[in-house]
C-alpha cells in the first residue's frame, strides 16, 4: 500500500496502491483503491505478526475497548462532542453559533441565540452519545456555560421525556477548562473528578503514567529519561521500570526500525517492566511524541547517563 487513510466519522479505511498480482479485476501495475468498512469481510496475510500488533487487533475486537468516555468541550458559540476510546479520540460533532452582543438592545437576541445554541448541543449529544457504552459524560468549559447547559439539558429532558438524559444523570459531570477548543481535552483528562470516573480506562492510564514520568523528572532526573539513545542504554543496564512509547514508532514504515521498538517492548516486559503504548490520537500520546515518542522511568538512578547528556549538549 502506498497510502492508507482512515475516515473516523464514516468508519472507513481506504487503502491505495499498485497492483502487483495478476487477476481478472485490476490490470498488473494499475493503481487501485480498496475501501474497508466494518461490514465488509477482509483477509490480511503477513509472513510475521509481532506481539504488539496482535495485541492491538485483539483490543480492537474487544467490545469493552470501545469509546467509554464522552466529552463536550463548550464555550459561548462553540462546542465539540468528543468520544474517547482505548486507542483514539473522535470528534463526533462540532456546533457553532454567531452570538450577538450580550448587552443593550441586543440582549433579547442574545438570549434567543444562546438557547438555540444549547438546543443544538443537546441534539448533538443525543445523536452521538450511547449511554449503553459511555460510562461518563463530561461537560467541560470556562465560566458558567457548563452549569447552564446542564440545567437546560435537565429541563428539556423532563419536558420532552428524554430517557437517555433522565436515566443517566449520575454519569454527567462538570469540569472547568480554559476554552471549548479541542486543545482543552488534556485539562479534562487531568481533572480529579473525571479521573475517578474513568480510572480503569486506557486513556486514563496514559495520562496517569505520563504524569508519573514528569513527576520523576522533577524529583529525581537521574531516574527519568526520554529519547531513543538514553532509553536503549538504560534498558541495556536492566534499569527500565516503566516504558512509555507511542504507537507511531511501532508503526514505522521502516521494518528494521519497527522491529527494534517491538523488540524493546517485548524485552522490557520479559524483565518484569511495565509497558504503556500511547495512541497518538490521544492528547497524552501527542505530548509523548513531542518527547521523541519514547521515555522511561528507571528502577534506579543512572547519573552517568544524565552526565553524558550534559556532555553532548556542551
PyMOL commands that set and color helices and strands:
alter all, ss='L'
color gray80, all
select helices_A, chain A and resi 51-60+63-65+104-128+145-160+163-166+169-171+182-189+192-198+202-219+221-223+228-236+247-250+255-270+283-290+303-313
alter helices_A, ss='H'
color red, helices_A
select strands_A, chain A and resi 3-7+12-18+31-37+69-75+78-84+89-96+136-141+172-176+224-226+240-246+274-278+294-298
alter strands_A, ss='S'
color yellow, strands_A
deselect
rebuild
show_as cartoon
